[in-house]
Amino acid sequence: MNEIIKKNGIAYGIFLGLFSIVVTASIYAIDLALFTNMWVGISTLIIYIIIGVMVVNKTRNQLKTITFKEAFTVFFITAVIGITLSTLFNIILFNLIDPAAKETIQQLTIKYAAEMMQKFGAPAASINEAISKMEETDNFSIGSLIKGMFTSYLVNAVFGLLLAAIFKSRPTEHS
């Protein structure tokens, strides 16, 4: 593997993981209700996308040309490291440091979901069924967080394929 790809993937992956940890810790410290705030989630997602574009673009500039495989690889290394660090932090925070916080977030999430379903005119029976399913699910259990981590790997692989297709160097024509 090219050293530039490895170096950039690791550096940006650590940066992405630390960014995610700071965001999670800040939300945890400020107000647990922010975990259910759609705008916080959208803003964080946009920053993740920007970081992904930055690492691929920087690598392309350093290599002068970048293949589809190189663009995908540097992005995917970044994503895997960032997601893994974030997941490990969430496991530690919500299962070892403060397990009660996950209960609070779950209740806030249920309340938010019920309010949204009511706004969209869902029947009471559907709302009650959804709430009962949500109450049975522990989204912050170690198993759920690890499952979410692998789902994130998959989603990022698809996004990485798209990003690689956009950023790969075009063949030059010789006349």
Secondary structure in CASP SS format (residue, H / E / C, confidence):
PFRMAT SS
TARGET T0000
AUTHOR 0000-0000-0000
METHOD secondary structure of the structure
MODEL  1
M C 1.00
N C 1.00
E H 1.00
I H 1.00
I H 1.00
K H 1.00
K H 1.00
N H 1.00
G H 1.00
I H 1.00
A H 1.00
Y H 1.00
G H 1.00
I H 1.00
F H 1.00
L H 1.00
G H 1.00
L H 1.00
F H 1.00
S H 1.00
I H 1.00
V H 1.00
V H 1.00
T H 1.00
A H 1.00
S H 1.00
I H 1.00
Y H 1.00
A H 1.00
I H 1.00
D C 1.00
L H 1.00
A H 1.00
L H 1.00
F H 1.00
T H 1.00
N C 1.00
M H 1.00
W H 1.00
V H 1.00
G H 1.00
I H 1.00
S H 1.00
T H 1.00
L H 1.00
I H 1.00
I H 1.00
Y H 1.00
I H 1.00
I H 1.00
I H 1.00
G H 1.00
V H 1.00
M H 1.00
V H 1.00
V H 1.00
N H 1.00
K H 1.00
T H 1.00
R H 1.00
N H 1.00
Q H 1.00
L H 1.00
K C 1.00
T C 1.00
I C 1.00
T C 1.00
F H 1.00
K H 1.00
E H 1.00
A H 1.00
F H 1.00
T H 1.00
V H 1.00
F H 1.00
F H 1.00
I H 1.00
T H 1.00
A H 1.00
V H 1.00
I H 1.00
G H 1.00
I H 1.00
T H 1.00
L H 1.00
S H 1.00
T H 1.00
L H 1.00
F H 1.00
N H 1.00
I H 1.00
I H 1.00
L H 1.00
F H 1.00
N H 1.00
L H 1.00
I H 1.00
D C 1.00
P H 1.00
A H 1.00
A H 1.00
K H 1.00
E H 1.00
T H 1.00
I H 1.00
Q H 1.00
Q H 1.00
L H 1.00
T H 1.00
I H 1.00
K H 1.00
Y H 1.00
A H 1.00
A H 1.00
E H 1.00
M H 1.00
M H 1.00
Q H 1.00
K H 1.00
F C 1.00
G C 1.00
A C 1.00
P C 1.00
A H 1.00
A H 1.00
S H 1.00
I H 1.00
N H 1.00
E H 1.00
A H 1.00
I H 1.00
S H 1.00
K H 1.00
M H 1.00
E H 1.00
E H 1.00
T C 1.00
D C 1.00
N C 1.00
F C 1.00
S C 1.00
I H 1.00
G H 1.00
S H 1.00
L H 1.00
I H 1.00
K H 1.00
G H 1.00
M H 1.00
F H 1.00
T H 1.00
S H 1.00
Y H 1.00
L H 1.00
V H 1.00
N H 1.00
A H 1.00
V H 1.00
F H 1.00
G H 1.00
L H 1.00
L H 1.00
L H 1.00
A H 1.00
A H 1.00
I H 1.00
F H 1.00
K C 1.00
S C 1.00
R C 1.00
P C 1.00
T C 1.00
E C 1.00
H C 1.00
S C 1.00
END
